[in-house]
Amino acid sequence: MNEGGTAPCILNAANEVAVDKFLKGNIKFSEIPELIKKALNKIENHRMPDLQTIFECDDETRKYVEELTAGS
């Protein structure tokens, strides 16, 4: 959260996908923070985002975490 920009968006989107995967039994609980960290390190943090950038960041993050967990 201290990072600002789109980091909270990335964190939230990655968490939502990861928790959904966990609740469906596709990943372990311990994998949730790992997936969030990977997303925060991979997806660009835009410091001064407009609304469109936030939507795009959310979509990109969700797709990335889905790719990481494909086959899970």
PyMOL Python script that loads the backbone (N, CA, C, O; Angstrom):
from pymol import cmd

cmd.read_pdbstr("""\
ATOM      1  N   MET A   1       0.825  -1.190   0.000  1.00  0.00           N
ATOM      2  CA  MET A   1       0.000   0.000   0.000  1.00  0.00           C
ATOM      3  C   MET A   1       0.871   1.256   0.000  1.00  0.00           C
ATOM      4  O   MET A   1       0.478   2.285  -0.551  1.00  0.00           O
ATOM      5  N   ASN A   2       2.031   1.176   0.606  1.00  0.00           N
ATOM      6  CA  ASN A   2       2.922   2.326   0.652  1.00  0.00           C
ATOM      7  C   ASN A   2       3.455   2.701  -0.729  1.00  0.00           C
ATOM      8  O   ASN A   2       3.861   3.842  -0.950  1.00  0.00           O
ATOM      9  N   GLU A   3       3.456   1.764  -1.637  1.00  0.00           N
ATOM     10  CA  GLU A   3       3.945   2.029  -2.989  1.00  0.00           C
ATOM     11  C   GLU A   3       3.053   3.022  -3.726  1.00  0.00           C
ATOM     12  O   GLU A   3       3.538   3.814  -4.533  1.00  0.00           O
ATOM     13  N   GLY A   4       1.765   2.982  -3.455  1.00  0.00           N
ATOM     14  CA  GLY A   4       0.829   3.871  -4.139  1.00  0.00           C
ATOM     15  C   GLY A   4       0.636   3.473  -5.581  1.00  0.00           C
ATOM     16  O   GLY A   4       0.913   2.338  -5.967  1.00  0.00           O
ATOM     17  N   GLY A   5       0.163   4.404  -6.373  1.00  0.00           N
ATOM     18  CA  GLY A   5      -0.075   4.139  -7.790  1.00  0.00           C
ATOM     19  C   GLY A   5      -1.052   2.998  -7.980  1.00  0.00           C
ATOM     20  O   GLY A   5      -2.100   2.944  -7.336  1.00  0.00           O
ATOM     21  N   THR A   6      -0.700   2.089  -8.870  1.00  0.00           N
ATOM     22  CA  THR A   6      -1.574   0.950  -9.136  1.00  0.00           C
ATOM     23  C   THR A   6      -1.211  -0.279  -8.303  1.00  0.00           C
ATOM     24  O   THR A   6      -1.813  -1.337  -8.484  1.00  0.00           O
ATOM     25  N   ALA A   7      -0.245  -0.162  -7.399  1.00  0.00           N
ATOM     26  CA  ALA A   7       0.133  -1.304  -6.554  1.00  0.00           C
ATOM     27  C   ALA A   7      -1.057  -1.859  -5.766  1.00  0.00           C
ATOM     28  O   ALA A   7      -1.211  -3.079  -5.708  1.00  0.00           O
ATOM     29  N   PRO A   8      -1.906  -1.021  -5.158  1.00  0.00           N
ATOM     30  CA  PRO A   8      -3.066  -1.579  -4.465  1.00  0.00           C
ATOM     31  C   PRO A   8      -4.017  -2.332  -5.403  1.00  0.00           C
ATOM     32  O   PRO A   8      -4.623  -3.328  -5.008  1.00  0.00           O
ATOM     33  N   CYS A   9      -4.140  -1.859  -6.625  1.00  0.00           N
ATOM     34  CA  CYS A   9      -4.972  -2.532  -7.622  1.00  0.00           C
ATOM     35  C   CYS A   9      -4.391  -3.901  -7.950  1.00  0.00           C
ATOM     36  O   CYS A   9      -5.126  -4.886  -8.039  1.00  0.00           O
ATOM     37  N   ILE A  10      -3.089  -3.965  -8.127  1.00  0.00           N
ATOM     38  CA  ILE A  10      -2.414  -5.228  -8.426  1.00  0.00           C
ATOM     39  C   ILE A  10      -2.597  -6.195  -7.264  1.00  0.00           C
ATOM     40  O   ILE A  10      -2.942  -7.359  -7.465  1.00  0.00           O
ATOM     41  N   LEU A  11      -2.365  -5.710  -6.055  1.00  0.00           N
ATOM     42  CA  LEU A  11      -2.517  -6.539  -4.863  1.00  0.00           C
ATOM     43  C   LEU A  11      -3.930  -7.095  -4.771  1.00  0.00           C
ATOM     44  O   LEU A  11      -4.112  -8.291  -4.542  1.00  0.00           O
ATOM     45  N   ASN A  12      -4.920  -6.248  -4.945  1.00  0.00           N
ATOM     46  CA  ASN A  12      -6.311  -6.670  -4.833  1.00  0.00           C
ATOM     47  C   ASN A  12      -6.693  -7.687  -5.912  1.00  0.00           C
ATOM     48  O   ASN A  12      -7.295  -8.717  -5.610  1.00  0.00           O
ATOM     49  N   ALA A  13      -6.347  -7.402  -7.153  1.00  0.00           N
ATOM     50  CA  ALA A  13      -6.712  -8.305  -8.247  1.00  0.00           C
ATOM     51  C   ALA A  13      -6.041  -9.661  -8.082  1.00  0.00           C
ATOM     52  O   ALA A  13      -6.680 -10.698  -8.261  1.00  0.00           O
ATOM     53  N   ALA A  14      -4.753  -9.657  -7.740  1.00  0.00           N
ATOM     54  CA  ALA A  14      -4.038 -10.917  -7.545  1.00  0.00           C
ATOM     55  C   ALA A  14      -4.634 -11.699  -6.380  1.00  0.00           C
ATOM     56  O   ALA A  14      -4.793 -12.917  -6.459  1.00  0.00           O
ATOM     57  N   ASN A  15      -4.957 -11.005  -5.314  1.00  0.00           N
ATOM     58  CA  ASN A  15      -5.551 -11.652  -4.145  1.00  0.00           C
ATOM     59  C   ASN A  15      -6.901 -12.276  -4.492  1.00  0.00           C
ATOM     60  O   ASN A  15      -7.172 -13.411  -4.100  1.00  0.00           O
ATOM     61  N   GLU A  16      -7.739 -11.559  -5.213  1.00  0.00           N
ATOM     62  CA  GLU A  16      -9.060 -12.088  -5.559  1.00  0.00           C
ATOM     63  C   GLU A  16      -8.955 -13.361  -6.390  1.00  0.00           C
ATOM     64  O   GLU A  16      -9.679 -14.326  -6.142  1.00  0.00           O
ATOM     65  N   VAL A  17      -8.070 -13.370  -7.359  1.00  0.00           N
ATOM     66  CA  VAL A  17      -7.907 -14.563  -8.199  1.00  0.00           C
ATOM     67  C   VAL A  17      -7.323 -15.704  -7.368  1.00  0.00           C
ATOM     68  O   VAL A  17      -7.793 -16.838  -7.454  1.00  0.00           O
ATOM     69  N   ALA A  18      -6.304 -15.408  -6.568  1.00  0.00           N
ATOM     70  CA  ALA A  18      -5.655 -16.441  -5.770  1.00  0.00           C
ATOM     71  C   ALA A  18      -6.616 -17.045  -4.740  1.00  0.00           C
ATOM     72  O   ALA A  18      -6.657 -18.264  -4.570  1.00  0.00           O
ATOM     73  N   VAL A  19      -7.378 -16.205  -4.062  1.00  0.00           N
ATOM     74  CA  VAL A  19      -8.329 -16.715  -3.071  1.00  0.00           C
ATOM     75  C   VAL A  19      -9.398 -17.566  -3.749  1.00  0.00           C
ATOM     76  O   VAL A  19      -9.799 -18.597  -3.210  1.00  0.00           O
ATOM     77  N   ASP A  20      -9.860 -17.150  -4.911  1.00  0.00           N
ATOM     78  CA  ASP A  20     -10.839 -17.951  -5.650  1.00  0.00           C
ATOM     79  C   ASP A  20     -10.264 -19.320  -5.990  1.00  0.00           C
ATOM     80  O   ASP A  20     -10.940 -20.338  -5.843  1.00  0.00           O
ATOM     81  N   LYS A  21      -9.019 -19.340  -6.442  1.00  0.00           N
ATOM     82  CA  LYS A  21      -8.362 -20.615  -6.761  1.00  0.00           C
ATOM     83  C   LYS A  21      -8.243 -21.480  -5.511  1.00  0.00           C
ATOM     84  O   LYS A  21      -8.459 -22.690  -5.570  1.00  0.00           O
ATOM     85  N   PHE A  22      -7.899 -20.862  -4.376  1.00  0.00           N
ATOM     86  CA  PHE A  22      -7.791 -21.602  -3.120  1.00  0.00           C
ATOM     87  C   PHE A  22      -9.139 -22.184  -2.705  1.00  0.00           C
ATOM     88  O   PHE A  22      -9.227 -23.358  -2.345  1.00  0.00           O
ATOM     89  N   LEU A  23     -10.173 -21.375  -2.754  1.00  0.00           N
ATOM     90  CA  LEU A  23     -11.497 -21.837  -2.337  1.00  0.00           C
ATOM     91  C   LEU A  23     -12.023 -22.967  -3.216  1.00  0.00           C
ATOM     92  O   LEU A  23     -12.824 -23.790  -2.771  1.00  0.00           O
ATOM     93  N   LYS A  24     -11.574 -23.000  -4.448  1.00  0.00           N
ATOM     94  CA  LYS A  24     -11.967 -24.075  -5.361  1.00  0.00           C
ATOM     95  C   LYS A  24     -11.061 -25.298  -5.234  1.00  0.00           C
ATOM     96  O   LYS A  24     -11.250 -26.298  -5.927  1.00  0.00           O
ATOM     97  N   GLY A  25     -10.070 -25.206  -4.333  1.00  0.00           N
ATOM     98  CA  GLY A  25      -9.173 -26.329  -4.097  1.00  0.00           C
ATOM     99  C   GLY A  25      -8.074 -26.484  -5.124  1.00  0.00           C
ATOM    100  O   GLY A  25      -7.458 -27.546  -5.219  1.00  0.00           O
ATOM    101  N   ASN A  26      -7.818 -25.434  -5.897  1.00  0.00           N
ATOM    102  CA  ASN A  26      -6.830 -25.516  -6.964  1.00  0.00           C
ATOM    103  C   ASN A  26      -5.412 -25.170  -6.530  1.00  0.00           C
ATOM    104  O   ASN A  26      -4.450 -25.601  -7.166  1.00  0.00           O
ATOM    105  N   ILE A  27      -5.270 -24.401  -5.459  1.00  0.00           N
ATOM    106  CA  ILE A  27      -3.954 -24.057  -4.935  1.00  0.00           C
ATOM    107  C   ILE A  27      -3.980 -24.185  -3.411  1.00  0.00           C
ATOM    108  O   ILE A  27      -5.045 -24.250  -2.796  1.00  0.00           O
ATOM    109  N   LYS A  28      -2.790 -24.219  -2.822  1.00  0.00           N
ATOM    110  CA  LYS A  28      -2.665 -24.245  -1.371  1.00  0.00           C
ATOM    111  C   LYS A  28      -2.796 -22.824  -0.826  1.00  0.00           C
ATOM    112  O   LYS A  28      -2.506 -21.850  -1.521  1.00  0.00           O
ATOM    113  N   PHE A  29      -3.235 -22.725   0.424  1.00  0.00           N
ATOM    114  CA  PHE A  29      -3.360 -21.414   1.075  1.00  0.00           C
ATOM    115  C   PHE A  29      -2.033 -20.674   1.055  1.00  0.00           C
ATOM    116  O   PHE A  29      -2.001 -19.459   0.855  1.00  0.00           O
ATOM    117  N   SER A  30      -0.950 -21.391   1.258  1.00  0.00           N
ATOM    118  CA  SER A  30       0.380 -20.768   1.303  1.00  0.00           C
ATOM    119  C   SER A  30       0.819 -20.192  -0.039  1.00  0.00           C
ATOM    120  O   SER A  30       1.774 -19.417  -0.093  1.00  0.00           O
ATOM    121  N   GLU A  31       0.146 -20.553  -1.106  1.00  0.00           N
ATOM    122  CA  GLU A  31       0.497 -20.023  -2.421  1.00  0.00           C
ATOM    123  C   GLU A  31      -0.088 -18.630  -2.669  1.00  0.00           C
ATOM    124  O   GLU A  31       0.366 -17.920  -3.566  1.00  0.00           O
ATOM    125  N   ILE A  32      -1.075 -18.243  -1.896  1.00  0.00           N
ATOM    126  CA  ILE A  32      -1.722 -16.939  -2.105  1.00  0.00           C
ATOM    127  C   ILE A  32      -0.710 -15.798  -2.022  1.00  0.00           C
ATOM    128  O   ILE A  32      -0.616 -15.020  -2.972  1.00  0.00           O
ATOM    129  N   PRO A  33       0.053 -15.658  -0.932  1.00  0.00           N
ATOM    130  CA  PRO A  33       1.003 -14.538  -0.880  1.00  0.00           C
ATOM    131  C   PRO A  33       2.102 -14.635  -1.934  1.00  0.00           C
ATOM    132  O   PRO A  33       2.606 -13.612  -2.397  1.00  0.00           O
ATOM    133  N   GLU A  34       2.477 -15.856  -2.319  1.00  0.00           N
ATOM    134  CA  GLU A  34       3.484 -16.023  -3.367  1.00  0.00           C
ATOM    135  C   GLU A  34       2.985 -15.465  -4.693  1.00  0.00           C
ATOM    136  O   GLU A  34       3.727 -14.796  -5.413  1.00  0.00           O
ATOM    137  N   LEU A  35       1.728 -15.743  -5.011  1.00  0.00           N
ATOM    138  CA  LEU A  35       1.151 -15.241  -6.263  1.00  0.00           C
ATOM    139  C   LEU A  35       1.023 -13.729  -6.244  1.00  0.00           C
ATOM    140  O   LEU A  35       1.282 -13.067  -7.249  1.00  0.00           O
ATOM    141  N   ILE A  36       0.628 -13.183  -5.114  1.00  0.00           N
ATOM    142  CA  ILE A  36       0.515 -11.725  -4.989  1.00  0.00           C
ATOM    143  C   ILE A  36       1.879 -11.077  -5.189  1.00  0.00           C
ATOM    144  O   ILE A  36       1.998 -10.087  -5.910  1.00  0.00           O
ATOM    145  N   LYS A  37       2.901 -11.629  -4.556  1.00  0.00           N
ATOM    146  CA  LYS A  37       4.257 -11.080  -4.683  1.00  0.00           C
ATOM    147  C   LYS A  37       4.733 -11.124  -6.127  1.00  0.00           C
ATOM    148  O   LYS A  37       5.313 -10.157  -6.621  1.00  0.00           O
ATOM    149  N   LYS A  38       4.489 -12.244  -6.808  1.00  0.00           N
ATOM    150  CA  LYS A  38       4.887 -12.365  -8.211  1.00  0.00           C
ATOM    151  C   LYS A  38       4.193 -11.302  -9.056  1.00  0.00           C
ATOM    152  O   LYS A  38       4.814 -10.681  -9.919  1.00  0.00           O
ATOM    153  N   ALA A  39       2.907 -11.097  -8.805  1.00  0.00           N
ATOM    154  CA  ALA A  39       2.163 -10.085  -9.575  1.00  0.00           C
ATOM    155  C   ALA A  39       2.703  -8.686  -9.304  1.00  0.00           C
ATOM    156  O   ALA A  39       2.877  -7.895 -10.231  1.00  0.00           O
ATOM    157  N   LEU A  40       2.967  -8.382  -8.039  1.00  0.00           N
ATOM    158  CA  LEU A  40       3.499  -7.057  -7.702  1.00  0.00           C
ATOM    159  C   LEU A  40       4.870  -6.818  -8.335  1.00  0.00           C
ATOM    160  O   LEU A  40       5.213  -5.685  -8.672  1.00  0.00           O
ATOM    161  N   ASN A  41       5.647  -7.880  -8.494  1.00  0.00           N
ATOM    162  CA  ASN A  41       6.966  -7.751  -9.113  1.00  0.00           C
ATOM    163  C   ASN A  41       6.908  -7.709 -10.635  1.00  0.00           C
ATOM    164  O   ASN A  41       7.808  -7.166 -11.276  1.00  0.00           O
ATOM    165  N   LYS A  42       5.855  -8.278 -11.215  1.00  0.00           N
ATOM    166  CA  LYS A  42       5.763  -8.387 -12.676  1.00  0.00           C
ATOM    167  C   LYS A  42       4.999  -7.228 -13.322  1.00  0.00           C
ATOM    168  O   LYS A  42       5.438  -6.677 -14.331  1.00  0.00           O
ATOM    169  N   ILE A  43       3.873  -6.869 -12.745  1.00  0.00           N
ATOM    170  CA  ILE A  43       2.998  -5.866 -13.357  1.00  0.00           C
ATOM    171  C   ILE A  43       3.515  -4.465 -13.037  1.00  0.00           C
ATOM    172  O   ILE A  43       3.846  -4.165 -11.890  1.00  0.00           O
ATOM    173  N   GLU A  44       3.580  -3.623 -14.044  1.00  0.00           N
ATOM    174  CA  GLU A  44       4.090  -2.263 -13.863  1.00  0.00           C
ATOM    175  C   GLU A  44       3.201  -1.448 -12.933  1.00  0.00           C
ATOM    176  O   GLU A  44       1.978  -1.435 -13.074  1.00  0.00           O
ATOM    177  N   ASN A  45       3.831  -0.774 -11.989  1.00  0.00           N
ATOM    178  CA  ASN A  45       3.130   0.128 -11.088  1.00  0.00           C
ATOM    179  C   ASN A  45       3.122   1.525 -11.705  1.00  0.00           C
ATOM    180  O   ASN A  45       4.164   2.173 -11.804  1.00  0.00           O
ATOM    181  N   HIS A  46       1.960   1.975 -12.113  1.00  0.00           N
ATOM    182  CA  HIS A  46       1.808   3.316 -12.682  1.00  0.00           C
ATOM    183  C   HIS A  46       1.584   4.290 -11.521  1.00  0.00           C
ATOM    184  O   HIS A  46       0.634   4.133 -10.754  1.00  0.00           O
ATOM    185  N   ARG A  47       2.436   5.268 -11.393  1.00  0.00           N
ATOM    186  CA  ARG A  47       2.415   6.175 -10.242  1.00  0.00           C
ATOM    187  C   ARG A  47       1.230   7.135 -10.232  1.00  0.00           C
ATOM    188  O   ARG A  47       0.711   7.457  -9.163  1.00  0.00           O
ATOM    189  N   MET A  48       0.805   7.586 -11.376  1.00  0.00           N
ATOM    190  CA  MET A  48      -0.298   8.553 -11.468  1.00  0.00           C
ATOM    191  C   MET A  48      -1.350   8.021 -12.442  1.00  0.00           C
ATOM    192  O   MET A  48      -1.541   8.601 -13.510  1.00  0.00           O
ATOM    193  N   PRO A  49      -2.028   6.940 -12.097  1.00  0.00           N
ATOM    194  CA  PRO A  49      -2.935   6.310 -13.058  1.00  0.00           C
ATOM    195  C   PRO A  49      -4.260   7.052 -13.211  1.00  0.00           C
ATOM    196  O   PRO A  49      -4.781   7.640 -12.263  1.00  0.00           O
ATOM    197  N   ASP A  50      -4.783   7.005 -14.422  1.00  0.00           N
ATOM    198  CA  ASP A  50      -6.147   7.456 -14.632  1.00  0.00           C
ATOM    199  C   ASP A  50      -7.040   6.218 -14.517  1.00  0.00           C
ATOM    200  O   ASP A  50      -6.535   5.108 -14.351  1.00  0.00           O
ATOM    201  N   LEU A  51      -8.332   6.397 -14.603  1.00  0.00           N
ATOM    202  CA  LEU A  51      -9.265   5.293 -14.405  1.00  0.00           C
ATOM    203  C   LEU A  51      -9.054   4.180 -15.425  1.00  0.00           C
ATOM    204  O   LEU A  51      -9.118   3.003 -15.070  1.00  0.00           O
ATOM    205  N   GLN A  52      -8.809   4.523 -16.663  1.00  0.00           N
ATOM    206  CA  GLN A  52      -8.579   3.514 -17.704  1.00  0.00           C
ATOM    207  C   GLN A  52      -7.350   2.673 -17.379  1.00  0.00           C
ATOM    208  O   GLN A  52      -7.369   1.456 -17.564  1.00  0.00           O
ATOM    209  N   THR A  53      -6.294   3.299 -16.900  1.00  0.00           N
ATOM    210  CA  THR A  53      -5.072   2.585 -16.534  1.00  0.00           C
ATOM    211  C   THR A  53      -5.336   1.614 -15.392  1.00  0.00           C
ATOM    212  O   THR A  53      -4.794   0.508 -15.379  1.00  0.00           O
ATOM    213  N   ILE A  54      -6.155   2.014 -14.444  1.00  0.00           N
ATOM    214  CA  ILE A  54      -6.503   1.139 -13.322  1.00  0.00           C
ATOM    215  C   ILE A  54      -7.254  -0.092 -13.824  1.00  0.00           C
ATOM    216  O   ILE A  54      -6.958  -1.212 -13.409  1.00  0.00           O
ATOM    217  N   PHE A  55      -8.219   0.111 -14.709  1.00  0.00           N
ATOM    218  CA  PHE A  55      -8.957  -1.018 -15.286  1.00  0.00           C
ATOM    219  C   PHE A  55      -8.021  -1.960 -16.049  1.00  0.00           C
ATOM    220  O   PHE A  55      -8.129  -3.181 -15.930  1.00  0.00           O
ATOM    221  N   GLU A  56      -7.114  -1.391 -16.822  1.00  0.00           N
ATOM    222  CA  GLU A  56      -6.168  -2.198 -17.593  1.00  0.00           C
ATOM    223  C   GLU A  56      -5.226  -2.973 -16.672  1.00  0.00           C
ATOM    224  O   GLU A  56      -4.915  -4.135 -16.931  1.00  0.00           O
ATOM    225  N   CYS A  57      -4.780  -2.331 -15.609  1.00  0.00           N
ATOM    226  CA  CYS A  57      -3.896  -2.964 -14.633  1.00  0.00           C
ATOM    227  C   CYS A  57      -4.608  -4.134 -13.957  1.00  0.00           C
ATOM    228  O   CYS A  57      -4.026  -5.204 -13.783  1.00  0.00           O
ATOM    229  N   ASP A  58      -5.858  -3.928 -13.581  1.00  0.00           N
ATOM    230  CA  ASP A  58      -6.648  -4.981 -12.959  1.00  0.00           C
ATOM    231  C   ASP A  58      -6.772  -6.172 -13.902  1.00  0.00           C
ATOM    232  O   ASP A  58      -6.560  -7.313 -13.493  1.00  0.00           O
ATOM    233  N   ASP A  59      -7.110  -5.915 -15.143  1.00  0.00           N
ATOM    234  CA  ASP A  59      -7.271  -6.976 -16.133  1.00  0.00           C
ATOM    235  C   ASP A  59      -5.955  -7.715 -16.376  1.00  0.00           C
ATOM    236  O   ASP A  59      -5.931  -8.945 -16.416  1.00  0.00           O
ATOM    237  N   GLU A  60      -4.869  -6.970 -16.538  1.00  0.00           N
ATOM    238  CA  GLU A  60      -3.556  -7.576 -16.777  1.00  0.00           C
ATOM    239  C   GLU A  60      -3.135  -8.463 -15.599  1.00  0.00           C
ATOM    240  O   GLU A  60      -2.600  -9.555 -15.793  1.00  0.00           O
ATOM    241  N   THR A  61      -3.379  -7.987 -14.396  1.00  0.00           N
ATOM    242  CA  THR A  61      -3.011  -8.748 -13.203  1.00  0.00           C
ATOM    243  C   THR A  61      -3.807 -10.040 -13.112  1.00  0.00           C
ATOM    244  O   THR A  61      -3.246 -11.104 -12.851  1.00  0.00           O
ATOM    245  N   ARG A  62      -5.107  -9.947 -13.325  1.00  0.00           N
ATOM    246  CA  ARG A  62      -5.947 -11.152 -13.263  1.00  0.00           C
ATOM    247  C   ARG A  62      -5.506 -12.184 -14.298  1.00  0.00           C
ATOM    248  O   ARG A  62      -5.438 -13.375 -13.996  1.00  0.00           O
ATOM    249  N   LYS A  63      -5.212 -11.741 -15.497  1.00  0.00           N
ATOM    250  CA  LYS A  63      -4.750 -12.658 -16.544  1.00  0.00           C
ATOM    251  C   LYS A  63      -3.413 -13.286 -16.166  1.00  0.00           C
ATOM    252  O   LYS A  63      -3.202 -14.478 -16.387  1.00  0.00           O
ATOM    253  N   TYR A  64      -2.519 -12.495 -15.603  1.00  0.00           N
ATOM    254  CA  TYR A  64      -1.203 -12.991 -15.207  1.00  0.00           C
ATOM    255  C   TYR A  64      -1.318 -14.076 -14.135  1.00  0.00           C
ATOM    256  O   TYR A  64      -0.685 -15.126 -14.246  1.00  0.00           O
ATOM    257  N   VAL A  65      -2.113 -13.829 -13.109  1.00  0.00           N
ATOM    258  CA  VAL A  65      -2.270 -14.822 -12.038  1.00  0.00           C
ATOM    259  C   VAL A  65      -2.983 -16.059 -12.563  1.00  0.00           C
ATOM    260  O   VAL A  65      -2.661 -17.174 -12.152  1.00  0.00           O
ATOM    261  N   GLU A  66      -3.935 -15.887 -13.456  1.00  0.00           N
ATOM    262  CA  GLU A  66      -4.587 -17.048 -14.084  1.00  0.00           C
ATOM    263  C   GLU A  66      -3.559 -17.883 -14.840  1.00  0.00           C
ATOM    264  O   GLU A  66      -3.578 -19.112 -14.772  1.00  0.00           O
ATOM    265  N   GLU A  67      -2.658 -17.208 -15.562  1.00  0.00           N
ATOM    266  CA  GLU A  67      -1.606 -17.925 -16.303  1.00  0.00           C
ATOM    267  C   GLU A  67      -0.686 -18.673 -15.345  1.00  0.00           C
ATOM    268  O   GLU A  67      -0.306 -19.816 -15.604  1.00  0.00           O
ATOM    269  N   LEU A  68      -0.328 -18.024 -14.236  1.00  0.00           N
ATOM    270  CA  LEU A  68       0.552 -18.671 -13.258  1.00  0.00           C
ATOM    271  C   LEU A  68      -0.075 -19.924 -12.660  1.00  0.00           C
ATOM    272  O   LEU A  68       0.627 -20.865 -12.288  1.00  0.00           O
ATOM    273  N   THR A  69      -1.392 -19.926 -12.571  1.00  0.00           N
ATOM    274  CA  THR A  69      -2.074 -21.044 -11.936  1.00  0.00           C
ATOM    275  C   THR A  69      -2.771 -21.957 -12.937  1.00  0.00           C
ATOM    276  O   THR A  69      -3.547 -22.830 -12.549  1.00  0.00           O
ATOM    277  N   ALA A  70      -2.499 -21.761 -14.213  1.00  0.00           N
ATOM    278  CA  ALA A  70      -3.112 -22.612 -15.234  1.00  0.00           C
ATOM    279  C   ALA A  70      -2.744 -24.064 -14.962  1.00  0.00           C
ATOM    280  O   ALA A  70      -1.589 -24.394 -14.692  1.00  0.00           O
ATOM    281  N   GLY A  71      -3.734 -24.903 -15.039  1.00  0.00           N
ATOM    282  CA  GLY A  71      -3.511 -26.309 -14.767  1.00  0.00           C
ATOM    283  C   GLY A  71      -3.668 -26.673 -13.307  1.00  0.00           C
ATOM    284  O   GLY A  71      -3.583 -27.840 -12.926  1.00  0.00           O
ATOM    285  N   SER A  72      -3.903 -25.642 -12.488  1.00  0.00           N
ATOM    286  CA  SER A  72      -4.092 -25.893 -11.039  1.00  0.00           C
ATOM    287  C   SER A  72      -5.537 -26.179 -10.753  1.00  0.00           C
ATOM    288  O   SER A  72      -5.904 -26.414  -9.602  1.00  0.00           O
TER     289      SER A  72
END
""", "prot")
cmd.dss("prot")
cmd.show_as("cartoon", "prot")
cmd.util.cbc("prot")
cmd.orient("prot")
